[in-house]
């Protein structure tokens, strides 16, 4: 809580969000002109005006919001903001980002120079195949962002409505197997491991202190914007923060999420790679991935791997730029690196 200006907040949680009497952050359903995307947690904070209701946010606003709403640790909030803006295609100079579709004219410092900035809908960046409740990009004919009620129902059934580590780990595995069979153009690259981390948010960030911090169907459905009809199917309504909701008491850090990714993945290992001409082909990313198999041996090693993944790619928005500005590149590397990175004991600092 108390985060302002893109710097660390107090890290003290257990607060009701929105606070009683906080009319500035009351729920308002988005209009047709407001952008929403594949991340339920961000859609919810936009619907409560913790980030701009129009769905165009920026680095500072995003880092503040996810700390203040979810009590996400500053290291993880910073990591996800940097990943979203610098890798998943926001703008390096304005630090603006669409939480959904391409809004280059509203995010870019100069659209002629930067080219397209696809936002969080951009395929195989923030969004990836095997999503919990969104179609694969090619199976959905490019729609990788709309809520799929059938998938939500499958998730609820598999987890028994508990949405805990064991249940979501199994459903992540089921979704992977489903995509591997049904999607001839499946790609589950190294960044696909973030889908395991995002799954952990359901039981680490969404549960309320008023319910003993236990995930349940009503709470999860509210954050996902899932509404059950009389015939048992699930349809979509705007995502929101549940009434009388209190956030987690301690910050959820980068090492915490790496631990959950590690536990979820090792319980149900899957190949890292993609389908090519009907055959799955594993990829290498030494020393962490060998022939499509994750070889990181600890959560801290996995955290180092995630940092190196983010530090490497150059976003497609820079395709039209002959030479990225020194200032923009330095900002990215500084934000990704720093104390949080070196404290993990990573062998190659990103500086």
N, C-alpha and C positions, 0 to 999 in steps of 0.2 A: 504494500500500500504506500501511498504518498509519493509515487514516482511522478516526476515532472521534468520536462526538458530533455528526455532521453537518457537520464542518468539513473543509477540504482535507487529504488524506493527503500522502505524500511525492512521489507521482507516479513513483516508481521501481518498475519492473516487472521481468519476467523471472523471477518466483518460481513455484515449484510450488504449485498450488492444487488441493485442500487441501494444506497442508504435510505432509511425512512425520510420521506419529505424531499427526496432528490428528484425534482420534476424535470431537470435538464436531461436526465438519463432514463426517463420512462420509456416504455416500449411504444414504438410507432412502426406500423407495418411499412415496408418499402413501397415506393411508387414504381410505376413502369419505367421511370427514368433512372432509378437507383440501381447500381450494379451489385449483384451478389454472385458468389462463386462456389467452388467445391468444398470450402472449409466451413462447417457449421459453426465452429467457435468464433470465427471472424464475422460470419453473417450475423450472429447473435449480438456481438458487441457493436456492430454497425446499426442494428435495429434499436439499440439502446443509446446510440450517439456517443459511445466511448471512442469510436473512430467516426469519421464523417459519414453521415447517413447516405451520402451519394455513392459510397463505395470507393472513393479515391482517398487513400491515406498517404502518410509519409513516414519516414523512419522514426522521427521523434514521437509522433502520435501513436504509432504502432507499438513501440517499445514501452511507452507509458501505459497504454491501455491493457496490454496482456499481463503486465505486472499488477496493475491496480485491480483488474477484474478477477483474474484467475490466481493471483499470487504466484505467477511463474517467476522463477529466479531470473535475475538480470542477465546472467550469462546465457541462459537458454532463450530469453526474450530477444536479446541482442543477436544471438546466432540465427534465430528464425527470421528476424527482420532483415538482417544482412543477406541471408539466403534468398528471401522473397524478393528483395529489391535488386540486388546485384546479380543474382543467378536466375531467378524465375521471372525476371524481366520487368522491373520497374525502371526508373531513370536514375543513373549514377549521379547526375548533377542536382536535379530537383529533389531527389530521393522519394519521389512520388510513385505510387503503386496502385494499380487497379486490383481489388480483391477478387475480380472475376474476369470479364472479357477484355479484349484489346480496347484501350481508351487512350491511344498514343497522343491524340490531340490535346488531352487533358493532363497527361503525365510527363510528356517529353519536353526537354529544354528546347529542342529544335527537331521536329519530326523529319525534316529533310536529311539531317545528319544522322539521327539515331536509327531511322527505320522503325519497323514495327516493335511495339512493346506489348506482348500478348497478355500480360498480367498473370494471375494465378491459374487461369484456365489453360495456359500454355502447356502443351503435352510433354511429359517426361522431364519436367523441371520440378515445380512444387507438386503438380498433379501427376499421378502415375497410374499405370494399369494395376488391376487387382484391388481397387478402392473398396472400402467397406460398403458404401451406399451409392456409388456412382458407376456408370458404365465405363468400360474400357473405351479409349478414344476411337478406335476403329470400329468396334462393335456398336457404338452409339452414333456412328456417322459424324464424328467430330464433337458430339455432345458428351463431354467428360465431366460436366459440372452440375447437371440437373439431378435432383433427388430421385432415387429409384426405390419405390415403396416395396417392391418384391424383395430387393436385397435387404432392406431394413427388417422386413419380416423374417427373412432367413437368419439374420444376425440375432434378432430377439429369440427365435426358436433355438438356435444353436447354444446361446449363452444361458438359456432358461430365464431370461429377463434379469440376470444378475450382472452381466457385462463386466466380469472380472478378468484377471489375467489369463486364467485357464480357458474360459469360454471364448474370449476374444482371440487368444492365440490359436485356438482350434478353428475359429471362423476365418482368421487371416489365412490359415493353411487351406481351408476349403475354397476361399475365393481365388487363391493362387492356382489351385488345381483346376477350378472351373475355367479360369482365363487361359490356362495353358492348353486346355482341350478345345475351347470354343473360339479363341482368338488366334488366327493364323499369324497375326503380326504382333503378338505379345512381346513386349520388352520390359523385363524386370531387371533394371540395371542397379548399380550400387546405390543410387539415390532412392530406389524402391524400398530400401530399409527404413526410410522415413515413414512409410506407411505403417510399420510396426510401432514407431514412436507416436504417430498420430492416434493409433488405436489406444495407446496407454492413456491418452488424455481423457478418455471416457470414464476410466475408473480413478484417475489421479487428480483431474482438474474439475470435472463436472459435478461430482457428488457434493451434497450440501451438509454442512455441519448440523443443520436442523434435523437431518436424517442419519446422524452418526457417520457421515462421510461414506455411506454405503451406496454404490451405484444401484439404480433400479430402473424399471421400464419407464415410469412416468417422467422421471428426471431426464433420462437419456432422450426420450421422445421429444421433450420440450426443447432441448438444445438442438436436436436434429430437425425440428419442424415436422415431426411425424405425427399424423393423426389417424387413428384407427376407425374404420367405417364399420357399419353393422354387419357387413359380410366378411369381416376379418382382414380385409386388405388395408394397406397403408397409403395415405395420400400426403401431400405436402402442404404445410401452412408456414408462414414466416417463423424463422428460428427466434427464440427468445430465452432470456434468463428466467428460470422458474421463480415463482413468487416465494418470498421469505427465504431466499437462497443466501447462504453464507459460504464464503470461499475457503480454500484450504488454509490451514494454520501456518504451515512452513513452506518456504519457497520450493518449487519443483525445478531442479537444476539440470544442467546438461549431463552431468554424471548420473543423475537419477533416471533421465529418459534413456541414456545409453544402457543402463542396467536393465530397464524394462525391454528394450529392443533385444538385448542379448538373451534375456530369459525367454522371451516370446519366440525368438528365432531358433534357439537351441532346442526348445521343446518340440518344434516342428520345422526342421531345416528344409529349405527349398533351394532350387538352383537359381543362380544369379546369371542372367543372360537373356536370350530371346529365341522365339521360333523363327526358323529360316527354312523355307521350302519344306514345311512339315516336320522338321527336326529341331529339337531344342539344342542350342549351342551355348555352352557356358563361356564366361569371359574371365579374364585375369586382371587383377589389380594388386600386384605384389606389394607388400607381404601380407595383405589382408584378405585377398580373394585368390583362390587357385582353382582353375578349371571350373569356375562357377560355384565353388564352395567357399563359404565364409570361414576364414582361418584365424580371425581375431580371437584371442584366447581369454579375454577379460573385458568387462565393461569399459575400463579406462582405455584399453587398446582400441575398442570400437569407437569411443569418443574421439580419439586422435584421428581415426580413419574418417569420421564424419567431417572434422575440421579440414582435413586435407582434400576431401571431395569438394567442399565449398570453395576452398581457396584456388582450385585449379581452373574451372570453366570460365569462359568469357561469354557473357550473355549475347544472344542474337541481336539485341538492339544496337550493338556496336558494329554490326556488319557494314554499316554505311559510314563508319568513322575510320579514316586512314590511320590516325594515331590517337588512341584514347588519351584524355588529359592526364597528366601526371598527378594532378590533385585528386581526380576521381579514383585512379588506381590506388593511390596511397590511402585514401579514405577506406576503400574496401579492405585492403590488407591490414590496416590498423584496427578496424572494427572486428575483423575475423580473429586476429591474433591477440596479443596482449597477455595480461596476467592469467586470465581464465584458461588460455591455451597452454601456457608453459606449466601451470600448476598440474596439468594432467600428466606431465612427464613425457609429452610427445617428443619423438626423436628429431623431428624436423620442424622447428618453429616457422610459422608463416609470417615473416616480417621482411 
